[in-house]
Amino acid sequence: MTADFKRAALRLNIFENEEFDFQLIRSLGASCRGGATLGECIATARRIADGDIQGW
C-alpha cells in the first residue's frame, strides 16, 4: 500500500499491519449477521502473528 492510502480511518491497533486490522474489523462486523461471534474473532486474532499471511 502507498503511504497516502488508508484502508479505513478506524483502527483497532490489534495488528500493526493495517490490512490485518481492517480484515478483523470486517469480521467483527459480520458477527451481527451470524458470521462468527465477537469472542471467536478476538480469540482467533490473538493466535495470528502480525503480518503472517499464511497464519491469517
PyMOL Python script that loads the backbone (N, CA, C, O; Angstrom):
from pymol import cmd

cmd.read_pdbstr("""\
ATOM      1  N   MET A   1       0.843  -1.180   0.000  1.00  0.00           N
ATOM      2  CA  MET A   1       0.000   0.000   0.000  1.00  0.00           C
ATOM      3  C   MET A   1       0.885   1.239   0.000  1.00  0.00           C
ATOM      4  O   MET A   1       1.962   1.252   0.597  1.00  0.00           O
ATOM      5  N   THR A   2       0.423   2.256  -0.664  1.00  0.00           N
ATOM      6  CA  THR A   2       1.177   3.501  -0.661  1.00  0.00           C
ATOM      7  C   THR A   2       0.963   4.213   0.659  1.00  0.00           C
ATOM      8  O   THR A   2      -0.005   3.957   1.375  1.00  0.00           O
ATOM      9  N   ALA A   3       1.880   5.108   0.966  1.00  0.00           N
ATOM     10  CA  ALA A   3       1.839   5.798   2.254  1.00  0.00           C
ATOM     11  C   ALA A   3       0.581   6.651   2.423  1.00  0.00           C
ATOM     12  O   ALA A   3       0.111   6.832   3.547  1.00  0.00           O
ATOM     13  N   ASP A   4       0.026   7.179   1.320  1.00  0.00           N
ATOM     14  CA  ASP A   4      -1.130   8.057   1.441  1.00  0.00           C
ATOM     15  C   ASP A   4      -2.464   7.307   1.372  1.00  0.00           C
ATOM     16  O   ASP A   4      -3.518   7.918   1.550  1.00  0.00           O
ATOM     17  N   PHE A   5      -2.437   6.012   1.119  1.00  0.00           N
ATOM     18  CA  PHE A   5      -3.667   5.217   1.055  1.00  0.00           C
ATOM     19  C   PHE A   5      -3.951   4.606   2.415  1.00  0.00           C
ATOM     20  O   PHE A   5      -3.095   3.941   2.999  1.00  0.00           O
ATOM     21  N   LYS A   6      -5.152   4.833   2.914  1.00  0.00           N
ATOM     22  CA  LYS A   6      -5.579   4.238   4.174  1.00  0.00           C
ATOM     23  C   LYS A   6      -6.774   3.350   3.914  1.00  0.00           C
ATOM     24  O   LYS A   6      -7.740   3.777   3.279  1.00  0.00           O
ATOM     25  N   ARG A   7      -6.723   2.125   4.393  1.00  0.00           N
ATOM     26  CA  ARG A   7      -7.811   1.170   4.185  1.00  0.00           C
ATOM     27  C   ARG A   7      -9.064   1.641   4.914  1.00  0.00           C
ATOM     28  O   ARG A   7     -10.170   1.543   4.384  1.00  0.00           O
ATOM     29  N   ALA A   8      -8.891   2.147   6.117  1.00  0.00           N
ATOM     30  CA  ALA A   8     -10.019   2.633   6.907  1.00  0.00           C
ATOM     31  C   ALA A   8      -9.505   3.642   7.928  1.00  0.00           C
ATOM     32  O   ALA A   8      -8.376   3.538   8.409  1.00  0.00           O
ATOM     33  N   ALA A   9     -10.339   4.604   8.246  1.00  0.00           N
ATOM     34  CA  ALA A   9      -9.946   5.601   9.244  1.00  0.00           C
ATOM     35  C   ALA A   9      -9.974   4.990  10.648  1.00  0.00           C
ATOM     36  O   ALA A   9      -9.209   5.395  11.523  1.00  0.00           O
ATOM     37  N   LEU A  10     -10.848   4.027  10.852  1.00  0.00           N
ATOM     38  CA  LEU A  10     -10.967   3.369  12.156  1.00  0.00           C
ATOM     39  C   LEU A  10      -9.912   2.277  12.272  1.00  0.00           C
ATOM     40  O   LEU A  10      -9.782   1.435  11.384  1.00  0.00           O
ATOM     41  N   ARG A  11      -9.161   2.292  13.367  1.00  0.00           N
ATOM     42  CA  ARG A  11      -8.172   1.250  13.622  1.00  0.00           C
ATOM     43  C   ARG A  11      -8.389   0.708  15.023  1.00  0.00           C
ATOM     44  O   ARG A  11      -8.668   1.464  15.954  1.00  0.00           O
ATOM     45  N   LEU A  12      -8.261  -0.597  15.167  1.00  0.00           N
ATOM     46  CA  LEU A  12      -8.293  -1.223  16.480  1.00  0.00           C
ATOM     47  C   LEU A  12      -6.890  -1.337  17.053  1.00  0.00           C
ATOM     48  O   LEU A  12      -6.707  -1.434  18.267  1.00  0.00           O
ATOM     49  N   ASN A  13      -5.909  -1.325  16.175  1.00  0.00           N
ATOM     50  CA  ASN A  13      -4.491  -1.455  16.541  1.00  0.00           C
ATOM     51  C   ASN A  13      -4.193  -2.760  17.268  1.00  0.00           C
ATOM     52  O   ASN A  13      -3.300  -2.825  18.113  1.00  0.00           O
ATOM     53  N   ILE A  14      -4.946  -3.786  16.931  1.00  0.00           N
ATOM     54  CA  ILE A  14      -4.632  -5.113  17.436  1.00  0.00           C
ATOM     55  C   ILE A  14      -3.448  -5.658  16.648  1.00  0.00           C
ATOM     56  O   ILE A  14      -2.592  -6.362  17.184  1.00  0.00           O
ATOM     57  N   PHE A  15      -3.420  -5.317  15.363  1.00  0.00           N
ATOM     58  CA  PHE A  15      -2.301  -5.657  14.491  1.00  0.00           C
ATOM     59  C   PHE A  15      -1.618  -4.378  14.050  1.00  0.00           C
ATOM     60  O   PHE A  15      -2.284  -3.361  13.859  1.00  0.00           O
ATOM     61  N   GLU A  16      -0.295  -4.407  13.881  1.00  0.00           N
ATOM     62  CA  GLU A  16       0.398  -3.271  13.285  1.00  0.00           C
ATOM     63  C   GLU A  16       0.081  -3.203  11.796  1.00  0.00           C
ATOM     64  O   GLU A  16       0.043  -2.120  11.212  1.00  0.00           O
ATOM     65  N   ASN A  17      -0.143  -4.352  11.189  1.00  0.00           N
ATOM     66  CA  ASN A  17      -0.473  -4.443   9.777  1.00  0.00           C
ATOM     67  C   ASN A  17      -1.876  -3.884   9.556  1.00  0.00           C
ATOM     68  O   ASN A  17      -2.849  -4.421  10.085  1.00  0.00           O
ATOM     69  N   GLU A  18      -1.984  -2.795   8.765  1.00  0.00           N
ATOM     70  CA  GLU A  18      -3.280  -2.146   8.549  1.00  0.00           C
ATOM     71  C   GLU A  18      -4.301  -3.075   7.903  1.00  0.00           C
ATOM     72  O   GLU A  18      -5.480  -3.041   8.255  1.00  0.00           O
ATOM     73  N   GLU A  19      -3.859  -3.900   6.965  1.00  0.00           N
ATOM     74  CA  GLU A  19      -4.784  -4.802   6.284  1.00  0.00           C
ATOM     75  C   GLU A  19      -5.356  -5.833   7.247  1.00  0.00           C
ATOM     76  O   GLU A  19      -6.549  -6.134   7.198  1.00  0.00           O
ATOM     77  N   PHE A  20      -4.514  -6.374   8.123  1.00  0.00           N
ATOM     78  CA  PHE A  20      -4.994  -7.349   9.107  1.00  0.00           C
ATOM     79  C   PHE A  20      -6.006  -6.684  10.037  1.00  0.00           C
ATOM     80  O   PHE A  20      -7.044  -7.264  10.356  1.00  0.00           O
ATOM     81  N   ASP A  21      -5.695  -5.467  10.468  1.00  0.00           N
ATOM     82  CA  ASP A  21      -6.600  -4.737  11.353  1.00  0.00           C
ATOM     83  C   ASP A  21      -7.942  -4.502  10.654  1.00  0.00           C
ATOM     84  O   ASP A  21      -8.998  -4.682  11.260  1.00  0.00           O
ATOM     85  N   PHE A  22      -7.901  -4.102   9.380  1.00  0.00           N
ATOM     86  CA  PHE A  22      -9.119  -3.875   8.615  1.00  0.00           C
ATOM     87  C   PHE A  22      -9.938  -5.158   8.486  1.00  0.00           C
ATOM     88  O   PHE A  22     -11.156  -5.142   8.660  1.00  0.00           O
ATOM     89  N   GLN A  23      -9.271  -6.259   8.181  1.00  0.00           N
ATOM     90  CA  GLN A  23      -9.986  -7.521   7.999  1.00  0.00           C
ATOM     91  C   GLN A  23     -10.601  -8.005   9.312  1.00  0.00           C
ATOM     92  O   GLN A  23     -11.660  -8.632   9.307  1.00  0.00           O
ATOM     93  N   LEU A  24      -9.946  -7.721  10.428  1.00  0.00           N
ATOM     94  CA  LEU A  24     -10.534  -8.064  11.722  1.00  0.00           C
ATOM     95  C   LEU A  24     -11.800  -7.243  11.964  1.00  0.00           C
ATOM     96  O   LEU A  24     -12.808  -7.776  12.426  1.00  0.00           O
ATOM     97  N   ILE A  25     -11.749  -5.951  11.653  1.00  0.00           N
ATOM     98  CA  ILE A  25     -12.929  -5.094  11.800  1.00  0.00           C
ATOM     99  C   ILE A  25     -14.055  -5.613  10.919  1.00  0.00           C
ATOM    100  O   ILE A  25     -15.211  -5.647  11.340  1.00  0.00           O
ATOM    101  N   ARG A  26     -13.724  -6.013   9.704  1.00  0.00           N
ATOM    102  CA  ARG A  26     -14.724  -6.561   8.778  1.00  0.00           C
ATOM    103  C   ARG A  26     -15.336  -7.842   9.344  1.00  0.00           C
ATOM    104  O   ARG A  26     -16.544  -8.058   9.246  1.00  0.00           O
ATOM    105  N   SER A  27     -14.499  -8.682   9.930  1.00  0.00           N
ATOM    106  CA  SER A  27     -15.001  -9.926  10.536  1.00  0.00           C
ATOM    107  C   SER A  27     -15.895  -9.638  11.731  1.00  0.00           C
ATOM    108  O   SER A  27     -16.922 -10.292  11.913  1.00  0.00           O
ATOM    109  N   LEU A  28     -15.513  -8.669  12.541  1.00  0.00           N
ATOM    110  CA  LEU A  28     -16.345  -8.291  13.679  1.00  0.00           C
ATOM    111  C   LEU A  28     -17.703  -7.780  13.203  1.00  0.00           C
ATOM    112  O   LEU A  28     -18.727  -8.054  13.828  1.00  0.00           O
ATOM    113  N   GLY A  29     -17.708  -7.039  12.099  1.00  0.00           N
ATOM    114  CA  GLY A  29     -18.963  -6.542  11.540  1.00  0.00           C
ATOM    115  C   GLY A  29     -19.853  -7.672  11.058  1.00  0.00           C
ATOM    116  O   GLY A  29     -21.078  -7.572  11.133  1.00  0.00           O
ATOM    117  N   ALA A  30     -19.259  -8.734  10.568  1.00  0.00           N
ATOM    118  CA  ALA A  30     -20.038  -9.875  10.074  1.00  0.00           C
ATOM    119  C   ALA A  30     -20.665 -10.666  11.217  1.00  0.00           C
ATOM    120  O   ALA A  30     -21.561 -11.481  10.993  1.00  0.00           O
ATOM    121  N   SER A  31     -20.207 -10.433  12.420  1.00  0.00           N
ATOM    122  CA  SER A  31     -20.732 -11.191  13.557  1.00  0.00           C
ATOM    123  C   SER A  31     -22.222 -10.926  13.772  1.00  0.00           C
ATOM    124  O   SER A  31     -22.945 -11.808  14.235  1.00  0.00           O
ATOM    125  N   CYS A  32     -22.681  -9.736  13.445  1.00  0.00           N
ATOM    126  CA  CYS A  32     -24.102  -9.430  13.636  1.00  0.00           C
ATOM    127  C   CYS A  32     -24.988 -10.166  12.636  1.00  0.00           C
ATOM    128  O   CYS A  32     -26.206 -10.228  12.804  1.00  0.00           O
ATOM    129  N   ARG A  33     -24.370 -10.723  11.594  1.00  0.00           N
ATOM    130  CA  ARG A  33     -25.118 -11.497  10.610  1.00  0.00           C
ATOM    131  C   ARG A  33     -24.835 -12.986  10.743  1.00  0.00           C
ATOM    132  O   ARG A  33     -25.125 -13.756   9.828  1.00  0.00           O
ATOM    133  N   GLY A  34     -24.274 -13.397  11.868  1.00  0.00           N
ATOM    134  CA  GLY A  34     -24.033 -14.805  12.121  1.00  0.00           C
ATOM    135  C   GLY A  34     -22.733 -15.343  11.541  1.00  0.00           C
ATOM    136  O   GLY A  34     -22.528 -16.557  11.507  1.00  0.00           O
ATOM    137  N   GLY A  35     -21.845 -14.448  11.079  1.00  0.00           N
ATOM    138  CA  GLY A  35     -20.577 -14.888  10.503  1.00  0.00           C
ATOM    139  C   GLY A  35     -19.661 -15.529  11.530  1.00  0.00           C
ATOM    140  O   GLY A  35     -18.928 -16.467  11.216  1.00  0.00           O
ATOM    141  N   ALA A  36     -19.699 -15.034  12.737  1.00  0.00           N
ATOM    142  CA  ALA A  36     -18.899 -15.537  13.862  1.00  0.00           C
ATOM    143  C   ALA A  36     -19.346 -14.759  15.089  1.00  0.00           C
ATOM    144  O   ALA A  36     -20.047 -13.754  14.975  1.00  0.00           O
ATOM    145  N   THR A  37     -18.943 -15.223  16.247  1.00  0.00           N
ATOM    146  CA  THR A  37     -19.207 -14.429  17.449  1.00  0.00           C
ATOM    147  C   THR A  37     -18.029 -13.489  17.663  1.00  0.00           C
ATOM    148  O   THR A  37     -16.935 -13.725  17.150  1.00  0.00           O
ATOM    149  N   LEU A  38     -18.257 -12.431  18.418  1.00  0.00           N
ATOM    150  CA  LEU A  38     -17.169 -11.496  18.706  1.00  0.00           C
ATOM    151  C   LEU A  38     -16.011 -12.219  19.392  1.00  0.00           C
ATOM    152  O   LEU A  38     -14.843 -11.971  19.090  1.00  0.00           O
ATOM    153  N   GLY A  39     -16.350 -13.110  20.316  1.00  0.00           N
ATOM    154  CA  GLY A  39     -15.315 -13.865  21.031  1.00  0.00           C
ATOM    155  C   GLY A  39     -14.477 -14.730  20.109  1.00  0.00           C
ATOM    156  O   GLY A  39     -13.263 -14.834  20.284  1.00  0.00           O
ATOM    157  N   GLU A  40     -15.121 -15.355  19.124  1.00  0.00           N
ATOM    158  CA  GLU A  40     -14.381 -16.170  18.157  1.00  0.00           C
ATOM    159  C   GLU A  40     -13.403 -15.316  17.360  1.00  0.00           C
ATOM    160  O   GLU A  40     -12.260 -15.712  17.132  1.00  0.00           O
ATOM    161  N   CYS A  41     -13.863 -14.143  16.940  1.00  0.00           N
ATOM    162  CA  CYS A  41     -12.991 -13.252  16.170  1.00  0.00           C
ATOM    163  C   CYS A  41     -11.772 -12.827  16.983  1.00  0.00           C
ATOM    164  O   CYS A  41     -10.643 -12.885  16.497  1.00  0.00           O
ATOM    165  N   ILE A  42     -12.004 -12.403  18.217  1.00  0.00           N
ATOM    166  CA  ILE A  42     -10.892 -11.945  19.066  1.00  0.00           C
ATOM    167  C   ILE A  42      -9.962 -13.101  19.410  1.00  0.00           C
ATOM    168  O   ILE A  42      -8.743 -12.941  19.347  1.00  0.00           O
ATOM    169  N   ALA A  43     -10.497 -14.245  19.766  1.00  0.00           N
ATOM    170  CA  ALA A  43      -9.661 -15.402  20.110  1.00  0.00           C
ATOM    171  C   ALA A  43      -8.810 -15.829  18.926  1.00  0.00           C
ATOM    172  O   ALA A  43      -7.639 -16.172  19.091  1.00  0.00           O
ATOM    173  N   THR A  44      -9.387 -15.811  17.743  1.00  0.00           N
ATOM    174  CA  THR A  44      -8.631 -16.193  16.549  1.00  0.00           C
ATOM    175  C   THR A  44      -7.568 -15.157  16.238  1.00  0.00           C
ATOM    176  O   THR A  44      -6.438 -15.513  15.903  1.00  0.00           O
ATOM    177  N   ALA A  45      -7.911 -13.880  16.343  1.00  0.00           N
ATOM    178  CA  ALA A  45      -6.949 -12.806  16.063  1.00  0.00           C
ATOM    179  C   ALA A  45      -5.736 -12.898  16.984  1.00  0.00           C
ATOM    180  O   ALA A  45      -4.615 -12.616  16.559  1.00  0.00           O
ATOM    181  N   ARG A  46      -5.945 -13.283  18.220  1.00  0.00           N
ATOM    182  CA  ARG A  46      -4.825 -13.382  19.173  1.00  0.00           C
ATOM    183  C   ARG A  46      -3.836 -14.469  18.786  1.00  0.00           C
ATOM    184  O   ARG A  46      -2.679 -14.436  19.204  1.00  0.00           O
ATOM    185  N   ARG A  47      -4.291 -15.441  17.983  1.00  0.00           N
ATOM    186  CA  ARG A  47      -3.417 -16.555  17.577  1.00  0.00           C
ATOM    187  C   ARG A  47      -2.649 -16.263  16.291  1.00  0.00           C
ATOM    188  O   ARG A  47      -1.797 -17.057  15.893  1.00  0.00           O
ATOM    189  N   ILE A  48      -2.935 -15.140  15.637  1.00  0.00           N
ATOM    190  CA  ILE A  48      -2.297 -14.806  14.367  1.00  0.00           C
ATOM    191  C   ILE A  48      -1.118 -13.868  14.615  1.00  0.00           C
ATOM    192  O   ILE A  48      -1.267 -12.814  15.234  1.00  0.00           O
ATOM    193  N   ALA A  49       0.050 -14.267  14.123  1.00  0.00           N
ATOM    194  CA  ALA A  49       1.224 -13.396  14.238  1.00  0.00           C
ATOM    195  C   ALA A  49       1.055 -12.225  13.276  1.00  0.00           C
ATOM    196  O   ALA A  49       0.641 -12.407  12.131  1.00  0.00           O
ATOM    197  N   ASP A  50       1.376 -11.028  13.746  1.00  0.00           N
ATOM    198  CA  ASP A  50       1.218  -9.830  12.940  1.00  0.00           C
ATOM    199  C   ASP A  50       2.000  -9.950  11.631  1.00  0.00           C
ATOM    200  O   ASP A  50       3.208 -10.185  11.640  1.00  0.00           O
ATOM    201  N   GLY A  51       1.309  -9.789  10.523  1.00  0.00           N
ATOM    202  CA  GLY A  51       1.952  -9.841   9.218  1.00  0.00           C
ATOM    203  C   GLY A  51       2.097 -11.227   8.635  1.00  0.00           C
ATOM    204  O   GLY A  51       2.593 -11.364   7.517  1.00  0.00           O
ATOM    205  N   ASP A  52       1.682 -12.266   9.352  1.00  0.00           N
ATOM    206  CA  ASP A  52       1.799 -13.643   8.872  1.00  0.00           C
ATOM    207  C   ASP A  52       0.606 -13.985   7.989  1.00  0.00           C
ATOM    208  O   ASP A  52      -0.445 -14.393   8.484  1.00  0.00           O
ATOM    209  N   ILE A  53       0.771 -13.818   6.687  1.00  0.00           N
ATOM    210  CA  ILE A  53      -0.326 -14.039   5.752  1.00  0.00           C
ATOM    211  C   ILE A  53      -0.789 -15.487   5.793  1.00  0.00           C
ATOM    212  O   ILE A  53      -1.991 -15.744   5.738  1.00  0.00           O
ATOM    213  N   GLN A  54       0.116 -16.420   5.887  1.00  0.00           N
ATOM    214  CA  GLN A  54      -0.271 -17.836   5.948  1.00  0.00           C
ATOM    215  C   GLN A  54      -1.050 -18.133   7.218  1.00  0.00           C
ATOM    216  O   GLN A  54      -1.982 -18.937   7.199  1.00  0.00           O
ATOM    217  N   GLY A  55      -0.685 -17.504   8.307  1.00  0.00           N
ATOM    218  CA  GLY A  55      -1.391 -17.687   9.574  1.00  0.00           C
ATOM    219  C   GLY A  55      -2.788 -17.088   9.546  1.00  0.00           C
ATOM    220  O   GLY A  55      -3.693 -17.570  10.227  1.00  0.00           O
ATOM    221  N   TRP A  56      -2.956 -16.049   8.767  1.00  0.00           N
ATOM    222  CA  TRP A  56      -4.264 -15.430   8.665  1.00  0.00           C
ATOM    223  C   TRP A  56      -5.237 -16.387   8.049  1.00  0.00           C
ATOM    224  O   TRP A  56      -6.408 -16.050   7.874  1.00  0.00           O
TER     225      TRP A  56
END
""", "prot")
cmd.dss("prot")
cmd.show_as("cartoon", "prot")
cmd.util.cbc("prot")
cmd.orient("prot")
